[in-house]
Amino acid sequence: QEQPMESGGDSVESGGSLKLTCVASGFTSNNYCLGWFRQGPGKEREAVGSIDHFGSTTYAESVAGRFTISQDNYKNMMSLQMNNLKIEDTATYFCAVGTWGSWCSARSPKFSYGMNFWGKGTLVAVSS
């Protein structure tokens, strides 16, 4: 199993956009849950969003309407398009993958516990 790998983190001004990518090439299960998480400075890790093998997506309330998750199954790749970025979006963003279950939702308290493999993160810094 290869560790998922994130990329695309950068510095951006408030109101700007950024796209993150996660490659999870080593995960072979047909029933999967892919997730994005983030941890800001001095904050606990929080869920951002999810996408599963059905193509269904969920989002945390704080990012709904601004962030969009998509996937390219052929490339085992997931993307996080972030628009209208706010200073409070500043964080290290992590992707994770696990075998699908009913916990596969950014609104579920069990969301992170269902993940089996985690990336090392990519930093997003939003300035005014």
N, CA, C and O atoms as CSV, one atom per row, in Angstrom:
chain,resi,resn,atom,element,x,y,z
A,1,GLN,N,N,0.846,-1.192,0.000
A,1,GLN,CA,C,0.000,0.000,0.000
A,1,GLN,C,C,0.889,1.253,0.000
A,1,GLN,O,O,1.727,1.440,0.883
A,2,GLU,N,N,0.689,2.084,-0.990
A,2,GLU,CA,C,1.442,3.317,-1.057
A,2,GLU,C,C,0.698,4.416,-0.313
A,2,GLU,O,O,-0.532,4.475,-0.332
A,3,GLN,N,N,1.444,5.267,0.328
A,3,GLN,CA,C,0.859,6.378,1.053
A,3,GLN,C,C,0.279,7.374,0.059
A,3,GLN,O,O,0.935,7.698,-0.930
A,4,PRO,N,N,-0.942,7.871,0.297
A,4,PRO,CA,C,-1.484,8.910,-0.582
A,4,PRO,C,C,-0.557,10.119,-0.587
A,4,PRO,O,O,0.123,10.387,0.403
A,5,MET,N,N,-0.531,10.838,-1.680
A,5,MET,CA,C,0.363,11.979,-1.797
A,5,MET,C,C,-0.406,13.200,-2.286
A,5,MET,O,O,-1.038,13.173,-3.342
A,6,GLU,N,N,-0.340,14.272,-1.498
A,6,GLU,CA,C,-1.006,15.520,-1.854
A,6,GLU,C,C,-0.028,16.453,-2.570
A,6,GLU,O,O,1.186,16.352,-2.399
A,7,SER,N,N,-0.579,17.359,-3.371
A,7,SER,CA,C,0.213,18.400,-4.011
A,7,SER,C,C,-0.686,19.590,-4.308
A,7,SER,O,O,-1.913,19.488,-4.283
A,8,GLY,N,N,-0.051,20.714,-4.588
A,8,GLY,CA,C,-0.801,21.899,-4.982
A,8,GLY,C,C,-0.877,22.998,-3.949
A,8,GLY,O,O,-1.381,24.083,-4.238
A,9,GLY,N,N,-0.387,22.740,-2.749
A,9,GLY,CA,C,-0.424,23.766,-1.721
A,9,GLY,C,C,0.414,24.979,-2.126
A,9,GLY,O,O,1.447,24.853,-2.783
A,10,ASP,N,N,-0.067,26.166,-1.712
A,10,ASP,CA,C,0.618,27.390,-2.104
A,10,ASP,C,C,0.119,28.535,-1.233
A,10,ASP,O,O,-0.754,28.359,-0.382
A,11,SER,N,N,0.691,29.708,-1.464
A,11,SER,CA,C,0.221,30.929,-0.817
A,11,SER,C,C,-0.710,31.645,-1.785
A,11,SER,O,O,-0.422,31.740,-2.978
A,12,VAL,N,N,-1.825,32.148,-1.268
A,12,VAL,CA,C,-2.812,32.798,-2.127
A,12,VAL,C,C,-3.487,33.915,-1.331
A,12,VAL,O,O,-3.570,33.852,-0.105
A,13,GLU,N,N,-3.959,34.920,-2.030
A,13,GLU,CA,C,-4.652,36.020,-1.378
A,13,GLU,C,C,-6.106,35.659,-1.113
A,13,GLU,O,O,-6.700,34.835,-1.808
A,14,SER,N,N,-6.650,36.285,-0.111
A,14,SER,CA,C,-8.051,36.075,0.225
A,14,SER,C,C,-8.937,36.347,-0.994
A,14,SER,O,O,-8.752,37.337,-1.701
A,15,GLY,N,N,-9.890,35.460,-1.224
A,15,GLY,CA,C,-10.761,35.562,-2.388
A,15,GLY,C,C,-10.266,34.791,-3.588
A,15,GLY,O,O,-10.985,34.637,-4.574
A,16,GLY,N,N,-9.052,34.310,-3.511
A,16,GLY,CA,C,-8.453,33.575,-4.610
A,16,GLY,C,C,-8.850,32.114,-4.638
A,16,GLY,O,O,-9.652,31.656,-3.823
A,17,SER,N,N,-8.276,31.386,-5.591
A,17,SER,CA,C,-8.593,29.967,-5.783
A,17,SER,C,C,-7.319,29.145,-5.810
A,17,SER,O,O,-6.234,29.643,-6.109
A,18,LEU,N,N,-7.486,27.879,-5.490
A,18,LEU,CA,C,-6.365,26.944,-5.490
A,18,LEU,C,C,-6.923,25.549,-5.684
A,18,LEU,O,O,-8.034,25.252,-5.247
A,19,LYS,N,N,-6.153,24.693,-6.341
A,19,LYS,CA,C,-6.584,23.309,-6.557
A,19,LYS,C,C,-5.542,22.368,-5.987
A,19,LYS,O,O,-4.364,22.429,-6.337
A,20,LEU,N,N,-5.996,21.501,-5.106
A,20,LEU,CA,C,-5.137,20.473,-4.532
A,20,LEU,C,C,-5.422,19.134,-5.202
A,20,LEU,O,O,-6.538,18.872,-5.650
A,21,THR,N,N,-4.405,18.305,-5.262
A,21,THR,CA,C,-4.537,16.985,-5.862
A,21,THR,C,C,-4.013,15.931,-4.913
A,21,THR,O,O,-3.036,16.154,-4.198
A,22,CYS,N,N,-4.665,14.781,-4.907
A,22,CYS,CA,C,-4.226,13.652,-4.105
A,22,CYS,C,C,-4.166,12.431,-5.007
A,22,CYS,O,O,-5.126,12.121,-5.713
A,23,VAL,N,N,-3.049,11.750,-4.981
A,23,VAL,CA,C,-2.893,10.504,-5.734
A,23,VAL,C,C,-2.826,9.356,-4.755
A,23,VAL,O,O,-1.970,9.323,-3.871
A,24,ALA,N,N,-3.742,8.409,-4.921
A,24,ALA,CA,C,-3.793,7.241,-4.033
A,24,ALA,C,C,-3.659,5.993,-4.890
A,24,ALA,O,O,-4.578,5.178,-4.975
A,25,SER,N,N,-2.504,5.857,-5.521
A,25,SER,CA,C,-2.323,4.804,-6.519
A,25,SER,C,C,-2.263,3.411,-5.923
A,25,SER,O,O,-2.529,2.440,-6.631
A,26,GLY,N,N,-1.922,3.275,-4.647
A,26,GLY,CA,C,-1.756,1.952,-4.064
A,26,GLY,C,C,-3.020,1.350,-3.494
A,26,GLY,O,O,-3.022,0.188,-3.089
A,27,PHE,N,N,-4.098,2.121,-3.454
A,27,PHE,CA,C,-5.339,1.629,-2.855
A,27,PHE,C,C,-6.158,0.946,-3.928
A,27,PHE,O,O,-6.563,1.584,-4.900
A,28,THR,N,N,-6.410,-0.357,-3.766
A,28,THR,CA,C,-7.004,-1.142,-4.845
A,28,THR,C,C,-8.460,-1.536,-4.599
A,28,THR,O,O,-9.084,-2.123,-5.483
A,29,SER,N,N,-9.012,-1.237,-3.445
A,29,SER,CA,C,-10.381,-1.639,-3.165
A,29,SER,C,C,-11.349,-0.931,-4.095
A,29,SER,O,O,-11.164,0.243,-4.413
A,30,ASN,N,N,-12.388,-1.647,-4.534
A,30,ASN,CA,C,-13.413,-1.048,-5.390
A,30,ASN,C,C,-14.430,-0.258,-4.577
A,30,ASN,O,O,-15.159,0.568,-5.126
A,31,ASN,N,N,-14.480,-0.502,-3.300
A,31,ASN,CA,C,-15.405,0.208,-2.414
A,31,ASN,C,C,-14.580,1.080,-1.487
A,31,ASN,O,O,-14.037,0.595,-0.495
A,32,TYR,N,N,-14.484,2.345,-1.796
A,32,TYR,CA,C,-13.561,3.213,-1.092
A,32,TYR,C,C,-14.205,4.528,-0.693
A,32,TYR,O,O,-15.240,4.937,-1.218
A,33,CYS,N,N,-13.561,5.155,0.235
A,33,CYS,CA,C,-13.913,6.501,0.665
A,33,CYS,C,C,-12.637,7.332,0.640
A,33,CYS,O,O,-11.640,6.964,1.262
A,34,LEU,N,N,-12.667,8.424,-0.060
A,34,LEU,CA,C,-11.546,9.358,-0.107
A,34,LEU,C,C,-11.939,10.623,0.647
A,34,LEU,O,O,-13.054,11.126,0.505
A,35,GLY,N,N,-11.029,11.114,1.430
A,35,GLY,CA,C,-11.366,12.293,2.218
A,35,GLY,C,C,-10.283,13.345,2.227
A,35,GLY,O,O,-9.099,13.054,2.058
A,36,TRP,N,N,-10.719,14.581,2.431
A,36,TRP,CA,C,-9.817,15.710,2.659
A,36,TRP,C,C,-10.026,16.192,4.088
A,36,TRP,O,O,-11.155,16.321,4.563
A,37,PHE,N,N,-8.924,16.452,4.752
A,37,PHE,CA,C,-8.927,16.989,6.105
A,37,PHE,C,C,-7.964,18.181,6.134
A,37,PHE,O,O,-7.159,18.361,5.220
A,38,ARG,N,N,-8.053,18.979,7.178
A,38,ARG,CA,C,-7.104,20.074,7.324
A,38,ARG,C,C,-6.847,20.357,8.796
A,38,ARG,O,O,-7.672,20.075,9.665
A,39,GLN,N,N,-5.680,20.922,9.039
A,39,GLN,CA,C,-5.316,21.324,10.397
A,39,GLN,C,C,-4.657,22.682,10.332
A,39,GLN,O,O,-3.559,22.824,9.794
A,40,GLY,N,N,-5.327,23.680,10.879
A,40,GLY,CA,C,-4.800,25.034,10.899
A,40,GLY,C,C,-3.877,25.249,12.082
A,40,GLY,O,O,-3.835,24.424,12.995
A,41,PRO,N,N,-3.143,26.343,12.077
A,41,PRO,CA,C,-2.209,26.630,13.167
A,41,PRO,C,C,-2.927,26.714,14.510
A,41,PRO,O,O,-3.851,27.509,14.683
A,42,GLY,N,N,-2.495,25.893,15.448
A,42,GLY,CA,C,-3.093,25.893,16.773
A,42,GLY,C,C,-4.478,25.297,16.843
A,42,GLY,O,O,-5.169,25.444,17.851
A,43,LYS,N,N,-4.890,24.626,15.786
A,43,LYS,CA,C,-6.235,24.043,15.745
A,43,LYS,C,C,-6.178,22.531,15.645
A,43,LYS,O,O,-5.149,21.956,15.290
A,44,GLU,N,N,-7.298,21.893,15.963
A,44,GLU,CA,C,-7.389,20.453,15.786
A,44,GLU,C,C,-7.697,20.140,14.316
A,44,GLU,O,O,-8.197,20.980,13.568
A,45,ARG,N,N,-7.382,18.909,13.939
A,45,ARG,CA,C,-7.685,18.477,12.589
A,45,ARG,C,C,-9.199,18.432,12.399
A,45,ARG,O,O,-9.939,18.023,13.294
A,46,GLU,N,N,-9.646,18.860,11.213
A,46,GLU,CA,C,-11.074,18.841,10.928
A,46,GLU,C,C,-11.324,18.290,9.531
A,46,GLU,O,O,-10.459,18.349,8.656
A,47,ALA,N,N,-12.510,17.759,9.345
A,47,ALA,CA,C,-12.897,17.227,8.047
A,47,ALA,C,C,-13.219,18.359,7.098
A,47,ALA,O,O,-13.743,19.398,7.499
A,48,VAL,N,N,-12.898,18.141,5.826
A,48,VAL,CA,C,-13.214,19.113,4.776
A,48,VAL,C,C,-14.282,18.544,3.849
A,48,VAL,O,O,-15.299,19.188,3.592
A,49,GLY,N,N,-14.044,17.331,3.349
A,49,GLY,CA,C,-15.012,16.736,2.439
A,49,GLY,C,C,-14.650,15.318,2.080
A,49,GLY,O,O,-13.581,14.824,2.438
A,50,SER,N,N,-15.557,14.662,1.365
A,50,SER,CA,C,-15.345,13.273,0.991
A,50,SER,C,C,-15.913,13.001,-0.390
A,50,SER,O,O,-16.763,13.734,-0.895
A,51,ILE,N,N,-15.414,11.914,-0.991
A,51,ILE,CA,C,-15.990,11.379,-2.218
A,51,ILE,C,C,-15.824,9.870,-2.154
A,51,ILE,O,O,-14.795,9.372,-1.697
A,52,ASP,N,N,-16.842,9.136,-2.615
A,52,ASP,CA,C,-16.766,7.680,-2.521
A,52,ASP,C,C,-16.823,7.036,-3.909
A,52,ASP,O,O,-16.836,7.726,-4.928
A,53,HIS,N,N,-16.859,5.697,-3.926
A,53,HIS,CA,C,-16.821,4.986,-5.196
A,53,HIS,C,C,-18.099,5.187,-6.000
A,53,HIS,O,O,-18.131,4.888,-7.194
A,54,PHE,N,N,-19.164,5.697,-5.352
A,54,PHE,CA,C,-20.379,6.035,-6.076
A,54,PHE,C,C,-20.244,7.398,-6.761
A,54,PHE,O,O,-21.032,7.746,-7.640
A,55,GLY,N,N,-19.228,8.160,-6.338
A,55,GLY,CA,C,-19.099,9.526,-6.825
A,55,GLY,C,C,-19.836,10.534,-5.974
A,55,GLY,O,O,-19.911,11.713,-6.320
A,56,SER,N,N,-20.386,10.070,-4.854
A,56,SER,CA,C,-21.106,10.962,-3.949
A,56,SER,C,C,-20.132,11.796,-3.132
A,56,SER,O,O,-19.101,11.294,-2.684
A,57,THR,N,N,-20.453,13.050,-2.943
A,57,THR,CA,C,-19.588,13.955,-2.195
A,57,THR,C,C,-20.318,14.543,-0.983
A,57,THR,O,O,-21.538,14.708,-0.985
A,58,THR,N,N,-19.546,14.845,0.026
A,58,THR,CA,C,-20.065,15.566,1.192
A,58,THR,C,C,-19.048,16.633,1.555
A,58,THR,O,O,-17.867,16.507,1.231
A,59,TYR,N,N,-19.505,17.685,2.228
A,59,TYR,CA,C,-18.633,18.793,2.593
A,59,TYR,C,C,-18.936,19.276,4.000
A,59,TYR,O,O,-20.072,19.225,4.470
A,60,ALA,N,N,-17.893,19.742,4.652
A,60,ALA,CA,C,-18.100,20.401,5.926
A,60,ALA,C,C,-18.851,21.707,5.679
A,60,ALA,O,O,-18.737,22.309,4.612
A,61,GLU,N,N,-19.602,22.128,6.659
A,61,GLU,CA,C,-20.415,23.334,6.504
A,61,GLU,C,C,-19.552,24.558,6.204
A,61,GLU,O,O,-19.975,25.461,5.483
A,62,SER,N,N,-18.364,24.584,6.751
A,62,SER,CA,C,-17.487,25.746,6.594
A,62,SER,C,C,-16.975,25.931,5.172
A,62,SER,O,O,-16.525,27.022,4.819
A,63,VAL,N,N,-17.034,24.882,4.345
A,63,VAL,CA,C,-16.489,24.978,2.984
A,63,VAL,C,C,-17.552,24.732,1.913
A,63,VAL,O,O,-17.294,24.951,0.729
A,64,ALA,N,N,-18.731,24.282,2.309
A,64,ALA,CA,C,-19.793,23.978,1.345
A,64,ALA,C,C,-20.106,25.213,0.505
A,64,ALA,O,O,-20.276,26.315,1.027
A,65,GLY,N,N,-20.178,25.000,-0.814
A,65,GLY,CA,C,-20.447,26.093,-1.734
A,65,GLY,C,C,-19.202,26.790,-2.241
A,65,GLY,O,O,-19.256,27.560,-3.199
A,66,ARG,N,N,-18.068,26.514,-1.587
A,66,ARG,CA,C,-16.801,27.130,-2.026
A,66,ARG,C,C,-15.809,26.073,-2.521
A,66,ARG,O,O,-15.026,26.331,-3.435
A,67,PHE,N,N,-15.846,24.897,-1.921
A,67,PHE,CA,C,-14.924,23.823,-2.277
A,67,PHE,C,C,-15.664,22.742,-3.056
A,67,PHE,O,O,-16.842,22.482,-2.808
A,68,THR,N,N,-14.954,22.105,-4.014
A,68,THR,CA,C,-15.530,21.024,-4.809
A,68,THR,C,C,-14.529,19.889,-4.925
A,68,THR,O,O,-13.367,20.097,-5.273
A,69,ILE,N,N,-15.000,18.680,-4.626
A,69,ILE,CA,C,-14.170,17.487,-4.733
A,69,ILE,C,C,-14.553,16.723,-5.993
A,69,ILE,O,O,-15.733,16.558,-6.299
A,70,SER,N,N,-13.543,16.262,-6.715
A,70,SER,CA,C,-13.773,15.434,-7.893
A,70,SER,C,C,-12.732,14.336,-7.915
A,70,SER,O,O,-11.742,14.382,-7.184
A,71,GLN,N,N,-12.970,13.343,-8.767
A,71,GLN,CA,C,-12.016,12.244,-8.842
A,71,GLN,C,C,-11.836,11.779,-10.281
A,71,GLN,O,O,-12.728,11.903,-11.119
A,72,ASP,N,N,-10.655,11.242,-10.531
A,72,ASP,CA,C,-10.319,10.640,-11.815
A,72,ASP,C,C,-9.957,9.197,-11.514
A,72,ASP,O,O,-8.817,8.908,-11.151
A,73,ASN,N,N,-10.903,8.295,-11.658
A,73,ASN,CA,C,-10.680,6.905,-11.243
A,73,ASN,C,C,-9.536,6.253,-11.996
A,73,ASN,O,O,-8.788,5.456,-11.428
A,74,TYR,N,N,-9.397,6.582,-13.252
A,74,TYR,CA,C,-8.353,5.952,-14.058
A,74,TYR,C,C,-6.983,6.261,-13.503
A,74,TYR,O,O,-6.078,5.428,-13.543
A,75,LYS,N,N,-6.839,7.460,-12.986
A,75,LYS,CA,C,-5.546,7.885,-12.463
A,75,LYS,C,C,-5.476,7.748,-10.948
A,75,LYS,O,O,-4.485,8.149,-10.337
A,76,ASN,N,N,-6.529,7.180,-10.326
A,76,ASN,CA,C,-6.572,7.089,-8.869
A,76,ASN,C,C,-6.283,8.434,-8.235
A,76,ASN,O,O,-5.528,8.520,-7.266
A,77,MET,N,N,-6.873,9.473,-8.772
A,77,MET,CA,C,-6.570,10.815,-8.333
A,77,MET,C,C,-7.836,11.522,-7.871
A,77,MET,O,O,-8.906,11.355,-8.457
A,78,MET,N,N,-7.700,12.307,-6.820
A,78,MET,CA,C,-8.789,13.107,-6.290
A,78,MET,C,C,-8.320,14.560,-6.234
A,78,MET,O,O,-7.162,14.838,-5.923
A,79,SER,N,N,-9.223,15.468,-6.535
A,79,SER,CA,C,-8.881,16.889,-6.507
A,79,SER,C,C,-9.792,17.647,-5.567
A,79,SER,O,O,-10.933,17.252,-5.328
A,80,LEU,N,N,-9.276,18.736,-5.038
A,80,LEU,CA,C,-10.048,19.643,-4.191
A,80,LEU,C,C,-9.902,21.041,-4.777
A,80,LEU,O,O,-8.854,21.674,-4.646
A,81,GLN,N,N,-10.956,21.512,-5.420
A,81,GLN,CA,C,-10.969,22.860,-5.972
A,81,GLN,C,C,-11.491,23.801,-4.900
A,81,GLN,O,O,-12.607,23.641,-4.407
A,82,MET,N,N,-10.677,24.778,-4.545
A,82,MET,CA,C,-11.030,25.702,-3.472
A,82,MET,C,C,-11.186,27.101,-4.057
A,82,MET,O,O,-10.233,27.658,-4.603
A,83,ASN,N,N,-12.365,27.659,-3.946
A,83,ASN,CA,C,-12.658,28.999,-4.455
A,83,ASN,C,C,-13.015,29.929,-3.313
A,83,ASN,O,O,-13.379,29.489,-2.222
A,84,ASN,N,N,-12.906,31.226,-3.581
A,84,ASN,CA,C,-13.242,32.232,-2.579
A,84,ASN,C,C,-12.575,31.912,-1.235
A,84,ASN,O,O,-13.227,31.876,-0.191
A,85,LEU,N,N,-11.285,31.685,-1.291
A,85,LEU,CA,C,-10.553,31.299,-0.089
A,85,LEU,C,C,-10.565,32.410,0.949
A,85,LEU,O,O,-10.523,33.596,0.620
A,86,LYS,N,N,-10.623,32.003,2.198
A,86,LYS,CA,C,-10.642,32.918,3.326
A,86,LYS,C,C,-9.400,32.687,4.178
A,86,LYS,O,O,-8.783,31.623,4.115
A,87,ILE,N,N,-9.041,33.676,4.965
A,87,ILE,CA,C,-7.868,33.550,5.813
A,87,ILE,C,C,-7.981,32.332,6.718
A,87,ILE,O,O,-6.987,31.657,6.984
A,88,GLU,N,N,-9.186,32.053,7.189
A,88,GLU,CA,C,-9.393,30.910,8.082
A,88,GLU,C,C,-9.258,29.558,7.380
A,88,GLU,O,O,-9.313,28.518,8.036
A,89,ASP,N,N,-9.082,29.558,6.061
A,89,ASP,CA,C,-8.812,28.310,5.343
A,89,ASP,C,C,-7.335,27.935,5.408
A,89,ASP,O,O,-6.953,26.850,4.969
A,90,THR,N,N,-6.513,28.811,5.944
A,90,THR,CA,C,-5.089,28.527,6.084
A,90,THR,C,C,-4.893,27.282,6.934
A,90,THR,O,O,-5.356,27.218,8.073
A,91,ALA,N,N,-4.200,26.289,6.371
A,91,ALA,CA,C,-4.032,25.014,7.064
A,91,ALA,C,C,-3.148,24.095,6.229
A,91,ALA,O,O,-2.872,24.350,5.057
A,92,THR,N,N,-2.722,23.029,6.871
A,92,THR,CA,C,-2.135,21.917,6.136
A,92,THR,C,C,-3.279,20.976,5.769
A,92,THR,O,O,-4.053,20.553,6.628
A,93,TYR,N,N,-3.370,20.662,4.495
A,93,TYR,CA,C,-4.459,19.829,3.991
A,93,TYR,C,C,-3.936,18.411,3.747
A,93,TYR,O,O,-2.887,18.210,3.135
A,94,PHE,N,N,-4.691,17.453,4.238
A,94,PHE,CA,C,-4.324,16.047,4.138
A,94,PHE,C,C,-5.395,15.299,3.346
A,94,PHE,O,O,-6.583,15.603,3.451
A,95,CYS,N,N,-4.968,14.329,2.561
A,95,CYS,CA,C,-5.941,13.410,1.985
A,95,CYS,C,C,-5.770,12.053,2.648
A,95,CYS,O,O,-4.694,11.712,3.139
A,96,ALA,N,N,-6.839,11.295,2.650
A,96,ALA,CA,C,-6.836,9.990,3.282
A,96,ALA,C,C,-7.763,9.063,2.499
A,96,ALA,O,O,-8.649,9.511,1.771
A,97,VAL,N,N,-7.540,7.777,2.666
A,97,VAL,CA,C,-8.356,6.792,1.956
A,97,VAL,C,C,-8.664,5.616,2.874
A,97,VAL,O,O,-7.839,5.222,3.697
A,98,GLY,N,N,-9.849,5.069,2.722
A,98,GLY,CA,C,-10.249,3.919,3.508
A,98,GLY,C,C,-11.287,3.103,2.770
A,98,GLY,O,O,-11.824,3.536,1.750
A,99,THR,N,N,-11.568,1.921,3.288
A,99,THR,CA,C,-12.625,1.092,2.721
A,99,THR,C,C,-13.973,1.700,3.084
A,99,THR,O,O,-14.213,2.050,4.239
A,100,TRP,N,N,-14.839,1.822,2.108
A,100,TRP,CA,C,-16.103,2.544,2.270
A,100,TRP,C,C,-16.979,1.970,3.373
A,100,TRP,O,O,-17.037,0.758,3.576
A,101,GLY,N,N,-17.648,2.852,4.068
A,101,GLY,CA,C,-18.632,2.470,5.076
A,101,GLY,C,C,-19.581,3.627,5.281
A,101,GLY,O,O,-19.430,4.687,4.674
A,102,SER,N,N,-20.557,3.419,6.137
A,102,SER,CA,C,-21.572,4.444,6.382
A,102,SER,C,C,-20.981,5.691,7.034
A,102,SER,O,O,-21.630,6.735,7.091
A,103,TRP,N,N,-19.756,5.578,7.521
A,103,TRP,CA,C,-19.072,6.697,8.156
A,103,TRP,C,C,-18.510,7.687,7.123
A,103,TRP,O,O,-18.012,8.752,7.487
A,104,CYS,N,N,-18.595,7.330,5.844
A,104,CYS,CA,C,-17.951,8.112,4.796
A,104,CYS,C,C,-18.725,9.402,4.528
A,104,CYS,O,O,-19.475,9.506,3.558
A,105,SER,N,N,-18.528,10.372,5.401
A,105,SER,CA,C,-19.164,11.668,5.264
A,105,SER,C,C,-18.402,12.678,6.097
A,105,SER,O,O,-18.016,12.394,7.231
A,106,ALA,N,N,-18.185,13.849,5.538
A,106,ALA,CA,C,-17.485,14.896,6.273
A,106,ALA,C,C,-18.289,15.361,7.481
A,106,ALA,O,O,-17.750,16.018,8.371
A,107,ARG,N,N,-19.564,15.026,7.516
A,107,ARG,CA,C,-20.423,15.415,8.637
A,107,ARG,C,C,-20.492,14.325,9.702
A,107,ARG,O,O,-21.120,14.520,10.742
A,108,SER,N,N,-19.854,13.179,9.455
A,108,SER,CA,C,-19.891,12.070,10.409
A,108,SER,C,C,-18.795,12.206,11.460
A,108,SER,O,O,-17.654,12.513,11.112
A,109,PRO,N,N,-19.107,11.987,12.734
A,109,PRO,CA,C,-18.078,12.027,13.782
A,109,PRO,C,C,-17.064,10.896,13.659
A,109,PRO,O,O,-16.011,10.932,14.296
A,110,LYS,N,N,-17.381,9.883,12.835
A,110,LYS,CA,C,-16.481,8.751,12.658
A,110,LYS,C,C,-15.654,8.857,11.389
A,110,LYS,O,O,-14.936,7.923,11.030
A,111,PHE,N,N,-15.752,9.980,10.715
A,111,PHE,CA,C,-15.137,10.119,9.395
A,111,PHE,C,C,-13.638,9.806,9.402
A,111,PHE,O,O,-13.170,9.030,8.569
A,112,SER,N,N,-12.898,10.386,10.310
A,112,SER,CA,C,-11.443,10.176,10.303
A,112,SER,C,C,-11.074,8.774,10.756
A,112,SER,O,O,-10.046,8.236,10.347
A,113,TYR,N,N,-11.910,8.182,11.601
A,113,TYR,CA,C,-11.559,6.863,12.148
A,113,TYR,C,C,-11.640,5.779,11.086
A,113,TYR,O,O,-11.001,4.735,11.218
A,114,GLY,N,N,-12.409,6.009,10.046
A,114,GLY,CA,C,-12.544,5.006,9.006
A,114,GLY,C,C,-11.412,5.019,8.000
A,114,GLY,O,O,-11.303,4.107,7.180
A,115,MET,N,N,-10.580,6.022,8.046
A,115,MET,CA,C,-9.488,6.136,7.090
A,115,MET,C,C,-8.315,5.240,7.479
A,115,MET,O,O,-7.922,5.180,8.644
A,116,ASN,N,N,-7.761,4.540,6.476
A,116,ASN,CA,C,-6.667,3.615,6.729
A,116,ASN,C,C,-5.290,4.207,6.399
A,116,ASN,O,O,-4.291,3.893,7.045
A,117,PHE,N,N,-5.267,5.067,5.384
A,117,PHE,CA,C,-3.984,5.586,4.916
A,117,PHE,C,C,-4.073,7.096,4.745
A,117,PHE,O,O,-5.043,7.626,4.204
A,118,TRP,N,N,-3.042,7.766,5.217
A,118,TRP,CA,C,-3.007,9.223,5.231
A,118,TRP,C,C,-1.791,9.756,4.483
A,118,TRP,O,O,-0.712,9.166,4.526
A,119,GLY,N,N,-1.981,10.876,3.799
A,119,GLY,CA,C,-0.857,11.567,3.192
A,119,GLY,C,C,-0.138,12.429,4.211
A,119,GLY,O,O,-0.559,12.540,5.362
A,120,LYS,N,N,0.956,13.038,3.771
A,120,LYS,CA,C,1.761,13.855,4.679
A,120,LYS,C,C,1.301,15.309,4.723
A,120,LYS,O,O,1.720,16.070,5.595
A,121,GLY,N,N,0.452,15.690,3.796
A,121,GLY,CA,C,-0.109,17.032,3.822
A,121,GLY,C,C,0.557,18.011,2.889
A,121,GLY,O,O,1.711,17.842,2.497
A,122,THR,N,N,-0.195,19.043,2.540
A,122,THR,CA,C,0.314,20.138,1.718
A,122,THR,C,C,-0.222,21.443,2.305
A,122,THR,O,O,-1.389,21.520,2.691
A,123,LEU,N,N,0.619,22.456,2.371
A,123,LEU,CA,C,0.276,23.682,3.082
A,123,LEU,C,C,-0.405,24.704,2.189
A,123,LEU,O,O,0.061,25.014,1.093
A,124,VAL,N,N,-1.520,25.219,2.688
A,124,VAL,CA,C,-2.244,26.306,2.024
A,124,VAL,C,C,-2.223,27.511,2.957
A,124,VAL,O,O,-2.670,27.428,4.101
A,125,ALA,N,N,-1.708,28.617,2.467
A,125,ALA,CA,C,-1.636,29.841,3.266
A,125,ALA,C,C,-2.418,30.941,2.563
A,125,ALA,O,O,-2.099,31.311,1.434
A,126,VAL,N,N,-3.436,31.459,3.228
A,126,VAL,CA,C,-4.277,32.506,2.656
A,126,VAL,C,C,-4.000,33.814,3.393
A,126,VAL,O,O,-4.086,33.877,4.620
A,127,SER,N,N,-3.669,34.846,2.638
A,127,SER,CA,C,-3.345,36.143,3.237
A,127,SER,C,C,-4.340,37.205,2.778
A,127,SER,O,O,-5.025,37.047,1.768
A,128,SER,N,N,-4.400,38.280,3.540
A,128,SER,CA,C,-5.335,39.362,3.200
A,128,SER,C,C,-4.748,40.292,2.157
A,128,SER,O,O,-5.398,41.257,1.755
